[in-house]
Amino acid sequence: MKNIIIVGGGIAGLSAAQAAREADSQATIHLVNAEKLLPYYRPRICELFSGLDPEKLTVRPKQWFADNSIELINEKASSINAEDRKIRFADGSFLFYDKLVLATGAKGNKPELPGGGEKNSLALRFFADIQLVQNLPGPVALVGGGLLGLEAAWHLCKAGRPVIIIERGSWLLKRQLDQEAAQFFLGIVEKAGVRVALAGQSENYDGTTLLLSDGRAFEAACVIFAAGIVSEIKLAKSLGLALNRAMVVDEFMRTSQPDVYACGDCAEFMGSTAGLWTVSQAQGVVAGKNAAGEQTAYIPKTPPYVMKAMGSTIWSAGEQTAISLVKKNSVSGCFTKLFFDEQDKLVGATLIGDIKQASNLTKAIAAQTAKEEAKREFLQVL
């Protein structure tokens, strides 16, 4: 009977465990989760700041693991011996595997910041980070104007915390919005009561004041970094796997060693690590199936970006090109922008505020709808 061990309790690991069980009803499956919690919806942890019940973050209840004969091990894997196929845990126990799936995820990127305020700064990533921020009452400086930074800022603001977002670029959500859309959204952010400092480079933090390189200074009882991720590859190094910034995998989520797979934020496919929940979930399914004996290839798909924050919603999909049409209303907070290629085919779109057309726009982008038709349908332009 095959023994499959999956290291990592995020969505990649959980999806791998479920897929492995569906592919092989007889295999012994262990899911290792060092957080000592049931797997939870990591993208939603910021909602805890504004009062979300932590139990609502749980992806699968404890009974699900029993029903599917998946043993959940809440312990940290400390080392792996490739020759013996042996995983040793922090408590001294160990297990042997036939197939191994590494879904060790990533930690938040936390740049070094001089000044002595280390104890009051963190990279927001895990459940425990929320409690740390809550134990540091007062103004919060949030370094990073991406999805996580905006969501954290919004829920902290809802909890009554004064918030300043520090973005080193010239506009927010640079991966999701072009400059025009970002400028429109900035008005929504400021109206919601969140301050924004653009073109800001953090230079010093002493535990009470965050100083930027241009001399601007902001009171901060806590500094939160929401500035990307760093893949967890310590175990991969001990195994001698091929690495770049993450574990290099092929389309079957296979690493450089036989019977060892990787998926999610710790895996690098075609030179990149997406750092997205939906991608980790899809890769986990492929890794789990193949660990159980199937031969399933991962086909990458770029999902739309969706964010609910600042009392608004943002949806963005496809390519952002120079050829575009826009419809906006600052009073209602609604913004629609369509992007076209040189053949006047729809290749991307952005919605802010009202996103009811998101599903239809997804289909229209896939169909490369002609410019005139797209104008009539989505901008109501004749």
JORA-V979297 format. One record per pair of residues at least 12 apart in sequence whose C-alpha atoms are under 6 Angstrom apart, sorted by the first residue. I is the first residue (numbers start at 0). J is the second residue. D is the distance in whole Angstrom. If there is no record, write none. Layout:
((I,J,D) (I,J,D))
This chain:
((0,26,6) (1,26,5) (2,26,6) (2,27,5) (2,96,5) (2,97,5) (3,28,5) (3,96,6) (3,98,5) (3,99,6) (4,28,6) (4,29,5) (4,99,5) (5,30,5) (5,99,6) (5,100,5) (5,101,6) (6,31,5) (6,101,5) (6,102,6) (7,31,6) (7,32,5) (7,102,5) (7,103,5) (8,32,4) (8,38,5) (9,38,6) (10,280,6) (11,102,6) (11,263,5) (11,279,5) (11,280,5) (11,283,4) (12,102,5) (14,280,6) (14,283,5) (14,284,5) (15,283,4) (15,284,5) (15,286,6) (15,287,4) (16,287,6) (18,284,5) (18,287,5) (18,288,5) (19,287,4) (19,288,5) (19,291,5) (22,288,6) (23,291,6) (28,69,5) (29,69,6) (29,70,5) (29,71,6) (30,71,5) (30,72,6) (31,72,5) (32,73,5) (33,73,5) (33,74,5) (33,75,4) (35,73,4) (38,58,6) (39,56,5) (39,57,4) (39,58,5) (40,56,5) (45,151,5) (46,154,6) (48,154,6) (48,155,6) (49,154,5) (49,157,6) (49,158,5) (75,88,6) (75,89,6) (76,88,4) (77,89,5) (81,238,6) (84,96,6) (98,258,5) (98,290,6) (99,259,5) (100,259,6) (100,260,5) (100,261,5) (101,261,5) (102,261,6) (102,262,5) (103,231,6) (103,265,6) (104,231,6) (104,264,5) (104,265,5) (105,229,5) (105,230,4) (105,231,5) (105,264,6) (106,228,6) (106,229,5) (107,122,5) (107,124,6) (107,228,5) (108,226,6) (108,227,5) (108,228,5) (108,229,6) (109,122,5) (112,203,6) (113,203,5) (114,203,5) (114,204,5) (114,205,4) (115,205,5) (116,204,5) (116,205,4) (116,206,4) (119,206,6) (119,221,5) (120,221,6) (120,222,5) (120,223,6) (121,223,5) (122,223,6) (122,224,5) (137,220,5) (138,160,6) (138,161,5) (138,162,6) (138,219,5) (138,220,5) (139,162,5) (139,219,5) (139,220,6) (139,221,5) (139,222,6) (140,162,6) (140,163,5) (140,164,6) (140,219,6) (140,222,5) (141,164,5) (141,165,6) (141,222,6) (141,223,5) (142,164,6) (142,165,5) (142,224,5) (142,225,6) (143,165,6) (143,166,5) (143,225,5) (143,226,5) (144,166,5) (144,171,5) (144,172,6) (145,172,5) (148,225,5) (150,308,6) (153,308,6) (153,309,5) (162,193,6) (163,194,5) (163,195,6) (164,195,5) (165,196,5) (165,199,6) (166,197,5) (166,198,6) (166,199,6) (167,197,6) (167,198,4) (167,199,4) (167,200,5) (168,198,5) (169,197,6) (169,198,5) (188,309,6) (191,309,6) (200,212,6) (207,219,5) (207,220,5) (230,245,6) (230,265,5) (231,265,6) (240,255,6) (241,255,6) (245,265,5) (245,266,5) (245,267,5) (246,266,5) (246,267,6) (247,267,5) (248,268,6) (250,296,5) (250,297,5) (251,296,5) (252,286,5) (262,282,5) (262,283,6) (263,279,4) (303,315,6) (303,316,4) (311,352,5) (312,351,6) (312,352,5) (313,350,6) (313,351,5) (314,349,6) (314,350,5) (315,348,6) (315,349,4) (316,347,6) (316,348,6) (317,346,6) (317,347,4) (318,346,6) (318,347,5) (319,338,6) (319,347,6) (320,338,6) (322,338,6) (322,339,5) (323,337,5) (323,338,4) (324,336,6) (324,337,5) (332,352,6) (333,351,5) (333,352,5) (333,353,6) (334,350,6) (334,351,5) (335,349,6) (335,350,5) (336,348,6) (336,349,5) (343,370,5) (344,367,5) (344,368,5) (344,369,5) (344,370,6) (345,364,5) (345,367,5) (345,368,5) (346,364,5))
